[in-house]
């Protein structure tokens, strides 16, 4: 199941990126007749040094095993970013740690991870590989109060971003932020694609949110980058943070997400007030 799903996604991803290329960037003339945009299969195969039949089979999701070198060559031709290339390799079976199809994720943060969260003065939470929120501290609960009352089945970062109107109201840049989240989630999901848990989450989100369906279909892939995040808190007003993510060395399947306020800012004063 997982292997078949990866082959299908690999073909769709290659075709999507091939059609997104500009022929002019490769010194190729525009087609005389309207035959779509982007490069043709035979052009990509020629630039990558692989046979057009082999490349066509890849786009068709056939049961073949492309080497890492072939996928890297295609990544260069398709001008993929580092995150997109890593995603392409994971679809080809070259992820660094391919998990079992239905590997169990954490339901609760390990005690020492929770102690770390509790020691932080600013909002922070921990997410599992499927983005289930498995732990948080008091400042995060003060920022997003619904975290304490959510049904455990709904305590997933991607789920709340797309289905919780309360959180959407808190994000003045929701349209932009939600696309970041989807692209980052896809970048991390290649090795789990096709597992029953992953498929169930995507199906549930697609049924609940037309916006998620549209963004997931875009096949956008991005690696995480630290960035500014703004929230409009129902009582504290506008709060600005730096959004960071850390990976515990003894639990690389968990991520700690931290919202750090700038020193001397009104947001820092609000965070400091939580302790008192």
Buried (B, 14 or more C-beta within 10 A) or exposed (E): EBEEBBBBBBBBBBBBBBEEBEBEEEEEEEEEEEEEEBBBBEBBBBBBEBEBEBBBBBBEBEEEEBEEEBBBBBBEBBBBEEBBBBBBBBBBBBBEEBBEBEBEBBEEBBEEBBEBBEEBBBBBBBBBBBBBBBBBBBBBBBBBEBBEEBEEEBBBBBBBBBBBEEBBEBBEEBEEBBBBBBBBBBBBBBBBBBBEBBBEBBEBBBEEBEBBBEBBEEBBBBBBEEEEBBBEBEEBEEBBBBBBEEEBEEBEBBBBBBBBBEEEEBBBEBBEEBEE
